[in-house]
């Protein structure tokens, strides 16, 4: 038989810390996101602030680690630099943290855009509506228009060389 667990008090600093630790055990969170989740769970703002400081000091909460993790995940999903930058900014990360996360990716954005285009448009035609759809798709995924055009030009060249 299982012992009944006592529900932690919402005015206990240790409970706020433990709740934050449980959330961070599942995945990385930004400071703002973790604060919002702890407040939604009923913890007072002062307890949330102290729990976040303690989590940061103990090395469990890291804006840099969160930014890198999210950026890498979004690149792997086929998103471009503009989309990733916007999402990182949405998490209230500093510009310095965002820039560092993007630099650490060391991504060839044209190559990434080309991979995304090939995945989404297996039978590509360099002219006409298909090219316009591919360009629109890439820009909607967060690739700058210049990067998207370069990727499509590279793809068109490879198709001509094979043909």
C-alpha positions, 0 to 999 in steps of 0.5 A, a space after each residue: 500500500 502506498 503512503 499518502 503524500 502530503 501536498 507541499 505548501 504553496 508558501 514553502 520556498 523548498 516546494 517552489 524550488 522542488 517544483 522548478 527542479 521537476 520541470 527542469 528535469 523534463 526539459 530546459 526552460 527559460 527563466 521567464 517560462 519557468 517563472 510563469 509555470 511556477 506562478 501558475 502552480 500557485 507560488 507567490 512571486 517572491 518565492 518564485 524569484 528566490 527559487 529561480 535564483 537558487 536553481 540558477 546558482 545550483 546550475 539547473 537553470 541556464 538561459 544559455 543552455 536553454 537557448 542552445 537547446 531550443 535553437 538546435 531543435 528548431 534547426 533540426 526541424 527545418 526552421 531558418 535563422 529568422 524564425 529561431 531568432 524570433 522564438 528565442 526573443 519571445 522567451 525574453 532572452 537577452 540579445 547576447 544569449 540569442 546571438 551566442 546560441 545562433 553562433 554555436 549552431 555554426 549552420 550553413 543556412 543556404 544548405 539548411 534551406 536547400 534540405 528543407 526545400 528538397 524535403 518539401 518539394 521533391 519534384 522541383 522546377 526552377 521556373 514558374 509557380 513551383 519555384 514561387 511556392 518553394 520560395 514562399 515556403 522557405 521564407 515562412 519557415 524563417 529563412 531570409 529571402 536572399 538565403 532562400 533564393 540562393 538555396 533554390 538557385 543552387 538546387 536549380 544548378 544541380 538539376 541542370 547538371 544532372 539533366 
